[in-house]
Amino acid sequence: MNCTFNATLTPQLGLGLSPGTGADESQGSGTGAGGSGGLWVTFLLGTTLIIMCVVGMSGNTYTLIVTRSAALRRTGSMYVYIINLALADLLYLCTIPFVVCTYFAHDWLFGEAGCRILLSLDLLTMHASVFILGVMSLERYRAVAKPFSAHKTSSRNRRLVSGIIWGLSFLLTLPMMVMIRLREGKPTVAGSVKRICYPTWTPEAFKAYIIALFFTSVLVPGLVIVGLYAGLARRYWVAQANLGGSSHSARRTRLKQKVVSMIFSIVIDI
């Protein structure tokens, strides 16, 4: 999902974010990327990111406009989460122009504050999006398993949950915000100086942080979401199996297949 953080991990772009990859090494790799092959890769990747940014901005802005509808707010149970998900995507998309600029410049041009803000925004929105998707999956499951209980959940409670999600996402992002620094390498032959965003912690600590991010933003939320949708599929399957009458067996079979296909596609999309 997040290109900014991945980009900062790539030394040849001149902004490597990895303890043990020095500023001088990043500079050497950056100049090597200036060949014809590297230019084509940079151009294609930059163009792709720009298209992603434009399409994503348009889609999420439209989502925010649609969710302003009073009728949707009265009838929709998860519009609060949809708004927060769209905001998280928009915040992330705002970082893409800086990534594209860095790809073309092979240098970090936005200062130490840019290192802290842009890289932190990337991690913040990644966690917020994943956690919101997890909560939305839980809401869907509750709507099927306990429909009356789910209906009692107020929009105020959903706003509170959204606030907790953003707070937790910020706490998980805080180490990156605190430990990142801007470093300058030695002047090149042409006299230019390349800059990189560089964490000040040890390689072991950096590796432990990345592993922790994998568990908090990929593994655990992914297992929870898959488990919830598997539970939904099981409930639909059991409900259809309990329908009486052999004349409806073919219809039930088709419905089961549709339900399983739908849930599988949702999980893959997430």
C-alpha positions in Angstrom: 0.0 0.0 0.0 2.5 2.6 1.2 5.0 3.6 -1.4 6.7 6.4 0.6 8.1 4.2 3.4 9.2 1.6 0.8 10.9 4.4 -1.3 12.9 5.6 1.7 14.2 2.1 2.2 15.7 2.1 -1.3 19.3 3.4 -1.2 19.6 4.1 -5.0 17.1 6.9 -4.6 19.5 8.9 -2.5 17.4 8.8 0.7 18.1 5.3 2.0 16.6 4.5 5.4 18.5 1.6 6.8 21.2 1.6 9.5 24.3 0.3 8.0 23.7 2.0 4.6 25.7 5.1 4.8 25.2 8.4 3.0 28.2 7.8 0.8 26.8 4.4 -0.3 23.5 6.0 -1.1 25.2 8.6 -3.2 27.1 6.0 -5.2 24.0 4.0 -5.9 22.1 7.2 -6.8 24.6 8.2 -9.5 24.5 4.6 -10.8 20.7 5.0 -11.3 21.3 7.8 -13.7 21.9 5.6 -16.7 19.3 5.1 -19.4 17.8 2.1 -17.8 17.6 3.9 -14.4 16.0 6.9 -16.1 13.3 4.8 -17.7 12.5 3.0 -14.4 12.4 6.4 -12.7 10.1 7.8 -15.3 7.7 4.9 -15.4 7.6 4.6 -11.6 7.1 8.4 -11.2 4.3 8.4 -13.8 2.6 5.5 -12.1 2.7 7.2 -8.7 1.3 10.4 -10.2 -1.6 8.5 -11.8 -2.2 6.7 -8.5 -2.2 10.1 -6.7 -4.7 11.7 -9.1 -7.1 8.8 -9.2 -6.9 8.2 -5.4 -7.4 11.9 -4.6 -10.5 12.0 -6.9 -12.0 8.8 -5.5 -11.5 9.6 -1.9 -12.7 13.2 -2.3 -15.9 11.9 -4.0 -16.3 9.5 -1.0 -16.1 12.4 1.5 -18.7 14.4 -0.6 -21.1 11.5 -0.7 -20.8 10.8 3.0 -22.0 14.3 3.7 -25.5 13.2 2.7 -27.8 13.4 5.7 -29.8 10.4 4.5 -26.7 8.3 4.4 -25.7 9.4 7.9 -29.1 8.3 9.2 -29.2 4.9 7.5 -25.6 4.0 7.1 -24.0 2.3 10.1 -20.4 2.7 9.2 -20.1 6.1 7.5 -17.9 7.3 10.4 -15.3 4.6 9.5 -15.7 5.3 5.8 -14.9 8.9 6.4 -11.8 8.1 8.5 -10.6 5.6 5.9 -11.0 8.2 3.1 -9.1 10.7 5.2 -6.3 8.2 5.9 -6.0 7.5 2.2 -5.9 11.2 1.3 -3.2 11.9 3.9 -1.1 9.1 2.4 -1.7 10.3 -1.1 -0.5 13.8 -0.1 3.0 12.2 0.4 3.2 10.9 -3.2 4.3 14.1 -4.9 7.3 14.3 -2.5 8.2 10.7 -3.3 8.0 11.4 -7.0 10.2 14.5 -6.6 12.7 12.4 -4.7 12.8 9.7 -7.4 13.7 12.3 -10.0 16.1 14.3 -7.9 17.8 11.3 -6.3 18.1 13.5 -3.2 16.0 14.4 -0.2 15.0 18.1 -0.6 12.6 18.6 2.2 14.8 18.9 5.3 14.7 17.1 8.6 11.2 18.2 9.3 10.2 16.6 6.0 11.8 13.3 7.0 9.9 13.2 10.3 6.5 14.3 8.9 6.4 12.5 5.6 7.8 9.1 6.9 5.6 9.4 9.9 2.5 10.2 7.9 3.2 7.1 5.8 3.3 4.8 8.8 0.4 6.6 10.5 -2.0 6.2 7.6 -0.9 2.6 7.0 -1.8 1.6 10.6 -5.0 3.7 10.6 -6.3 2.2 7.4 -5.6 -1.4 8.5 -7.2 -0.9 11.9 -10.2 0.8 10.4 -10.7 -2.1 8.0 -10.4 -4.5 10.9 -13.1 -2.6 12.9 -15.4 -2.5 9.8 -15.0 -6.3 9.4 -16.0 -6.7 13.0 -19.0 -4.5 12.5 -20.1 -6.6 9.5 -19.7 -9.8 11.6 -21.7 -8.3 14.5 -24.4 -7.2 12.1 -24.9 -10.8 11.1 -24.2 -12.6 14.4 -25.9 -10.1 16.7 -28.0 -7.8 14.6 -29.8 -6.1 17.5 -26.6 -5.5 19.5 -24.9 -4.0 16.4 -27.8 -1.7 15.7 -27.5 -0.2 19.2 -24.0 1.0 18.5 -24.2 4.8 18.1 -22.2 7.1 15.8 -20.7 8.6 18.9 -19.2 5.3 19.9 -17.9 4.8 16.4 -16.2 8.3 16.5 -14.7 7.3 19.8 -13.3 4.0 18.3 -12.0 6.0 15.4 -10.2 8.4 17.7 -8.6 5.4 19.6 -7.5 4.0 16.3 -5.7 7.2 15.3 -4.2 7.5 18.8 -2.8 4.0 18.6 -1.6 4.5 15.1 0.3 7.6 16.3 1.9 5.7 19.2 3.2 3.0 16.8 4.5 5.8 14.5 6.2 7.8 17.3 9.5 5.8 17.3 10.1 6.6 13.6 9.2 10.3 14.2 11.6 10.6 17.1 14.6 8.6 15.7 14.8 9.8 12.2 17.4 12.4 11.2 18.7 14.1 8.0 22.2 13.2 7.0 24.5 14.7 4.4 27.1 12.8 2.5 30.4 13.9 1.2 30.4 16.3 -1.8 30.5 14.5 -5.2 32.9 15.3 -8.0 30.4 17.9 -9.3 30.3 19.5 -5.8 26.7 18.5 -5.0 25.8 17.0 -1.6 23.2 14.2 -1.3 21.0 14.0 1.7 19.2 11.0 3.2 16.7 10.3 5.9 18.5 8.1 8.4 17.4 6.5 11.7 19.7 7.0 14.6 19.1 3.6 16.3 21.2 0.5 15.9 20.5 -2.1 13.1 19.2 -4.5 15.7 16.7 -2.0 17.1 15.6 -0.9 13.6 15.1 -4.6 12.6 13.0 -5.2 15.8 10.9 -2.1 15.0 10.2 -3.3 11.4 9.3 -6.7 12.7 6.9 -5.1 15.2 5.3 -3.1 12.4 4.8 -6.3 10.4 3.0 -7.9 13.2 0.8 -4.8 14.1 0.0 -3.7 10.5 0.0 -7.0 8.5 -0.1 -10.3 10.3 -2.4 -9.7 13.3 -5.0 -7.5 11.5 -4.9 -9.8 8.5 -5.6 -12.9 10.6 -8.4 -11.1 12.4 -10.1 -9.9 9.2 -9.7 -13.4 7.5 -11.1 -15.0 10.7 -14.1 -12.7 10.8 -15.0 -13.2 7.2 -14.5 -17.0 7.6 -17.0 -16.8 10.5 -19.4 -14.9 8.2 -19.1 -17.5 5.5 -19.8 -20.3 8.1 -22.9 -18.6 9.4 -24.3 -18.1 5.9 -23.5 -21.7 5.0 -25.2 -23.1 8.1 -28.2 -20.8 7.6 -28.7 -22.0 4.1 -28.2 -25.6 5.1 -31.0 -25.3 7.6 -33.6 -24.2 5.0 -36.2 -26.9 4.5 -37.4 -28.4 1.3 -35.4 -30.3 -1.3 -36.8 -28.1 -4.1 -34.6 -25.3 -3.0 -31.4 -27.4 -2.9 -30.0 -26.1 -6.2 -30.8 -22.5 -5.3 -29.1 -23.0 -1.9 -26.0 -24.4 -3.6 -25.8 -21.4 -6.0 -26.3 -19.0 -3.1 -23.6 -20.7 -1.1 -21.2 -20.4 -4.0 -22.0 -16.7 -4.4 -21.5 -16.0 -0.7 -18.2 -17.8 -0.5 -17.0 -16.1 -3.7 -18.1 -12.7 -2.4 -16.4 -13.1 1.0 -13.2 -14.5 -0.6 -13.0 -11.5 -3.0 -13.5 -9.1 -0.1 -10.7 -10.7 1.9 -8.3 -10.7 -1.1 -9.1 -7.1 -1.8 -8.3 -6.1 1.8 
